[in-house]
Amino acid sequence: MPKMKTHSGAKKRYKITATGKILREKAYRSHILTSKSRKRKRSLRQAVVVDSANMALVQAQLLR
């Protein structure tokens, strides 16, 4: 049986930390930034840990 392949889209979107947590970038920062406040845009820069409800799905895509 051949090896399982990592989901190409997932490996570009997620980062695994040394402790095994999975980080993702926030949405809504690609365009129409003039209507968003400075505070909101600053908050959108930060990466956040993937929610526990989606963790199993993301791990399956990353094969961990």
C-alpha positions as CSV (number, residue, x, y, z in Angstrom):
1,M,0.0,0.0,0.0
2,P,1.4,3.4,-0.9
3,K,2.1,6.1,1.7
4,M,-0.6,8.6,2.6
5,K,-0.1,12.1,1.2
6,T,-0.4,15.3,3.2
7,H,-3.2,17.6,2.0
8,S,-1.4,20.2,-0.1
9,G,-3.8,23.0,0.8
10,A,-3.6,22.2,4.5
11,K,0.2,22.2,4.7
12,K,0.1,25.8,3.4
13,R,-2.5,27.0,5.8
14,Y,-1.5,25.4,9.2
15,K,1.7,25.5,11.3
16,I,2.5,22.9,14.0
17,T,4.3,24.2,17.1
18,A,6.9,22.4,19.0
19,T,4.4,21.3,21.6
20,G,2.1,19.9,19.0
21,K,-0.5,22.7,18.8
22,I,-1.8,23.6,15.3
23,L,-1.9,27.3,14.4
24,R,-4.0,29.0,11.8
25,E,-4.2,32.6,10.4
26,K,-7.4,34.6,10.8
27,A,-9.8,35.3,8.0
28,Y,-11.0,38.7,6.7
29,R,-7.7,40.4,6.2
30,S,-7.3,40.2,2.4
31,H,-9.2,43.3,1.1
32,I,-11.5,46.2,1.9
33,L,-9.2,47.1,4.8
34,T,-10.2,50.8,4.8
35,S,-13.6,50.0,6.5
36,K,-12.0,48.0,9.3
37,S,-10.6,49.6,12.4
38,R,-6.9,49.7,13.3
39,K,-7.6,47.6,16.3
40,R,-9.4,45.0,14.3
41,K,-6.7,44.8,11.6
42,R,-4.0,44.4,14.4
43,S,-6.0,41.6,15.9
44,L,-6.2,39.8,12.5
45,R,-2.4,39.6,12.3
46,Q,-2.2,37.2,15.1
47,A,-2.2,33.5,14.5
48,V,-4.5,31.4,16.7
49,V,-4.8,27.8,17.8
50,V,-7.2,25.6,15.8
51,D,-10.5,25.0,17.7
52,S,-10.9,21.7,19.4
53,A,-14.0,21.0,17.3
54,N,-11.9,21.1,14.1
55,M,-8.6,19.7,15.5
56,A,-9.3,16.1,14.4
57,L,-10.1,17.1,10.9
58,V,-7.0,19.2,10.5
59,Q,-4.8,16.5,12.0
60,A,-6.2,14.0,9.5
61,Q,-5.3,16.4,6.7
62,L,-1.8,16.8,8.0
63,L,-1.5,13.1,8.9
64,R,-0.4,13.5,12.5
